[in-house]
């Protein structure tokens, strides 16, 4: 199973007010394990950044002047996420901005046509109703180290969210219930010779243990008026 943890940074809060994406960060999970593959791109928004947004992520307009515009990175981005389950904290925010970027470059497609979307904020609200479920709050709840997060950053936040998501959903992909092992292939367990198994050891109670058991059942019957074990 391929999953992509995604986060964005933006010039402000509302794409309807002309705000743009300035950073995209993605990390890849394969079968619930970080693969080491990632996508990270700063983007020139071709507009100013709100002071409030700058305080959150610290990415200045000057820094973005020589970065590519969205139309120059969109194909590489979509190719990286194509067909995966994309995991986002507060997905409507990021998806709204990315869909707006697609509209601005006159593309008819939308994010939901390329990926399946899972919102960890909704998942956290289901798991912890009535509690704070920001990414920082979830880090504290699940003991995920976010000490490097002095400012928001898309790639850093995606990496932190990956740890939080795995902790929220159990943390491991194999419960050890499979027949497979490093030493045992498919044919090995499919054609296992039962005669080769060691004999099952059966331990029986001795007379002293049986007498103690009967005494305990009698005590239960005396106190409760009935003992189902004695009826059986």
Secondary structure, DSSP 8 states (H G I E B T S, - for coil): -EEEEEEEEESSS-GGGT--EEEEEEEEEETTEEEEEEEEEE---SS---HHHHHHH---HHHHTTS--HHHHHHHHHHHHTTSEEEETTHHHHHHHHHHHHHHTT----GGGT-EEEEHHHHHHHHSTTS--SHHHHHHHTT---TT-SS--HHHHHHHHHHHHHHHTTS-S--S-SS-BTTB-HHHHHT--GGGS---------HHHHHHHHHHHHHHHHHHS--HHHH-
